[in-house]
Amino acid sequence: MHGYELRKELATKLGTIRAAISYGTLYPTLKRLQTAGWIGEAEAADTEIIPPLTSKRGRVVYKITAEGKERFAELLAQAGPETYDDAGFGVHFAFFSRTDRATRLRILEGRRRRIEERREGLREVLARASDRLDAYTLELQRHGLDACEREVRWLEELITNERSGKSPATATNPEQGTSPAGETPLEDPSPRQDRP
């Protein structure tokens, strides 16, 4: 992909995790990845050829190298404390389909512990200081506690599904089938009553 396509793909994949990735961040990062040998320039397609004697620069199309694929696999296999934090967890979760089950479980369990700790901290604040907090601060603390409780329930469901071998798509909608690989839900071929 060229930089613009890559930025769109990252925004789609990581949109809920990260703010928009600026070109000022993207292109220096691509240059560092290229210097490290993890990506290289792909051969230009015939449609990308720029006519001679024009000042228009062709788009640089990048492709991942064999070394880049190895490095990506190493990064996905990491399951340390940095993968339990908000940003680290979100990025790893976005690539869970390329991660082995044992690593997914370690990350999910670590994330659950981190959120449970956060939840207990919020409970302590509410128990100790709720009478000293103004109404808006109190609501913010309650909102944080609710969010933690929802996330713990969600993580517990994901952990249960991982242990049983269910993918999230089939676990949340048991009426749908799965492909032979067990990854992608298939359309239900039966006619629906609510369809014309």
Secondary structure, DSSP 8 states (H G I E B T S, - for coil): -BHHHHHHHHHHHHTTTS----HHHHHHHHHHHHHHTSEEE----GGG---TT-------BEEE-HHHHHHHHHHHH--SGGGTSHHHHHHHHHTGGGS-HHHHHHHHHHHHHHHHHHHHHHHHHHHHHTTTS-HHHHHHHHHHHHHHHHHHHHHHHHHHHHHHT--HHHHH-TTSEE-TTS-SEE---S--TT--
